[in-house]
Amino acid sequence: MSAHKNVKRITTHVLRSMKENNEKIAMLTAYDYSMARIVDSAGIDIILVGDSASNVMAGHETTLPITLNQMIYHASSVVRAVKRALILVDLPFGSYQGNWREALKSAIRIMKESGAHAIKMEGGVEIEESVKRVLSAGIPVMGHLGLTPQSIYKFGTYVVRAKEEEEAEKLISDAKLLDELGCFGIVLEKIPAELTKEVSQNIGCPTIGIGAGPHADGQVLVTHDLLGITKDFNPRFLRRYENLFETIEGAVNRYIQDVRSMDFPNADEQY
């Protein structure tokens, strides 16, 4: 039984104590009121309003096109639904990479206009100044290392990162830096399981893995992938818990048949 099952609201402090007590953290995405309400009601610890909305909700090939205004819209919708989970919002591509002033302005807008609890930024030493400034404004920051989807055109591929020693060493030093700066957590995406273990054991803040093995302090998946609403995305790290694409498609098919055959609405379904 989770020690934090009855916590009224998950905070950064709760997450850190979960790591200290070896209690795994569960994180999922949500981009709208209805899904956020279900995920929160199920007892999730962190809801990520991810820039993956660019793919999942808008059909873009990458996370790059989504704007700050769109992220605020999605985050506001989620905030209205959630009673318990910590709500974390991605700063989208272009809203913080340029300079720390841009980063601070973007983070403040998300917090003020959506009511979310924290923001997430991709990168290590490259964004050190931005992380410092955002934290100094009292805004909790989660880091993101390994495969950083906003840099996809630099990598040119979604393959596993940090397999080579040089990249692994940079990732370890970036993780330590983000921890020392005061980040409340770090997402580790698509890196070798042993590297995740090393990072998680050597920093104080919780690590959240995606395709990074079992040694992270928590795990995150995209909810639409876990539920099988998305159909064509099949990476090795994804476990599908349902196949809702077929379930929903079947329900819609039955509805169409009932309308065509005039079975719907029946005598009980009219006034």
Secondary structure, DSSP 8 states (H G I E B T S, - for coil): --TTTT-SS--HHHHHHHHHTT--EEEEE--SHHHHHHHHHTT-SEEEE-TTHHHHTT--SSSTT--HHHHHHHHHHHHTT-SSSEEEEE--TTSSSS-HHHHHHHHHHHHHHH--SEEE---SGGGHHHHHHHHHTT--EEEEEES-GGGHHHH-S------SHHHHHHHHHHHHHHHHHT-SEEEEES--HHHHHHHHHH-SS-EEEESS-TTSSEEEE-HHHHTT-S-S---TT---S--HHHHHHHHHHHHHHHHHTT-SS-GGG--
